[in-house]
Amino acid sequence: MVPGAYDAYLAAVATAAAALIGLLFVAISIRDDMIFGQNAIPGGEALAITTFTGLVNSLVVSLIGLIPKVNIGEAAVVMAVIGIVAVVRLHGRLQTGRNRIVLILTVLAYVTQLGLGVQLLVDSRDSNQLINLSIVIFVTLIVSLQRAWSLLKGKRVTSADSTAVTEAPGSAE
């Protein structure tokens, strides 16, 4: 039960997320050997999955928010739990200093989304919480975009036991 004033924003976020999901599929299909399988960049599969999770989060919450008489808090809670589980579960494959910062920001965003979702379940028209949720959805979209860009560039994501800086495959080491 989101006020109509949010319709344009939610539609724009849903459109952007859907387009980015499509581009993620293209990037993965172009670089599938670098993301999955024996020649995959370290952490590539986990990066692809967490990117997809973040984009789907933005898409689903935004689309649910556009449905009349449906409480956006429900979608926010469900997608936040899915996001937290996916990111924490897959983070072990992405452990580097920079990725720890992204992990912390991502988990913080999902935890915030979870809290805002619960508050919106109680009062679905609380404009302050809707604004905050809109910002969190935007943050998850931007973090996912950054991850998708890293995936497309083919950067190596170092494993937990390596302290090397990420670099492009085939470059001099």
N, C-alpha and C positions, 0 to 999 in steps of 0.2 A: 504494500500500500504506500508506494512512493508518490509524493506529489508530482504533478505534471511538469513542474519546473525542472525536474531532473531528467526528463525524457530525452532531450537532445544530447545531454552528456552521456547518459547510459547507452544510447544508440551509437554514439561516436566511439565509445570504448569497446562496445561489442563488435562494431565493424572493424576497428583497428585490430582487435584480438583475433577475429576470424581471419582477416587478411594475413596477419603474422603467423597464424597456425598454418595457413596454406603455404606461405613462404618457407616456414620451417620444414614442411614436408618436402618442398623442392630442394632445399639445402641438404636435407638428409639423403634424398635420392641421388643428388649429384655427388655427395661425399660418403655414400653408404659404406664403402670399404674402409674409410677412415673413422667411422663412428661405431660400426659393428664388426665383429670378426677378429681374426688373428692380427691383421695389420692396423687395427684401430688405434687412434691416438689414446693415450692413457686418460681415462675419465670421460671420453667422448660420449659413450652411451648414457652415463649418468647426467652429463650436461644436457644432452638432448631430452631426457626424461624430465628433468627439473624445469627446463625451458617450456616444454609442452604443458606441464602441470600449472605453471604460472599463467600461461596464456589461456588455458582452459578455465582457470579460476576467474580471470577478468571477464572472459566471455560469458560464463554461466551466471555469475552474480549479476552482471549487467543485464543479461537477457531476462533473468527472473525478475529483476527490478522493474522491467517494462511491462510485466503482466499485471493487469488491473486486479486489485483485491488480493494480491499475493504478498506475503510479508518477505521482504528482501533479507531479513535477518536469518531466515531458515537456510537460504542458499549460502549466505555469508558464513554461517556456522559449519555447515557440511563441507563446503569447499576449503575452509580454513583447516579443518581437521585433516582432510585429504592432503592438503599442501604441506602441513607440518610433518605428517608421517612420511610422505614421499621425499621431502628435502632432507630430513634427518636420516632416513634410511639410506639414501644415496650419497650423503655427504662424505662418507668414508672413502669413496672413490675420487673425491675432489679436494682432498685436504692439501691446501697450500695457504700461505699467509693471506693472500688476496682473497682466496675463496672462503676463508674463515670469516672475513669481513662481510662478504656477500651472504654467507650462511646466516650470520647473526642478523643482518638486515632483513633477510627473507623470513627467517623464523619470527623475528620481532613484528614484521608486517602481518604475518599470518596469525600470530597470537593477538595482535591488536584487532585484526579483522574478526577473530573469534569473540573477543570481548564486545566489540561493537555489534556483532550479530546478535549476541545474547541481549544486549540492551535494546536492540531494535525488535527483538521478539516480544519484549515487554511493552515498548511504545514504538510502533512502526513509523510514526510521523514525527519523531524527534529530529528536527532539522539539524541540530548540531551533530548528532551521531551519523546522520546521512551524509553530511559534508565530510566528516572524518572518514567514513567508509569509502566515499568517493575518492579521497586522497590515497587511502591504502590500496584501493583497486588500481589506481594510476601507478603507484609505486611498484606493485607486483608486475604490472605491464612493462614498465621501464626496465626492471631487473631482468625480466624474461627477454626483453629485446637485447640487452647487453649480453646475455648468455647466448642468444641465437647468433649474434654477431661474432662472438668468440668461436662458436661452432663453425660458422661459415668460413671464417678466416683459417680454420684448421690448426689453431694453436694447440700445442701439446699442453695437457693439464697434468702437472706432475703429481705423482702418487704421494701418499702419506710418508713414505720412507725416503723421499727425495727432497732436497732443498733447492734444486735447480730452478732457474727462472724459466717461465714458459717461453717457447720459441716456435717458429713455424717449422713443420717437418721439412727435411731436406736441407736446412740451413747448416752452416758449419758449426760444429759444437766444440 
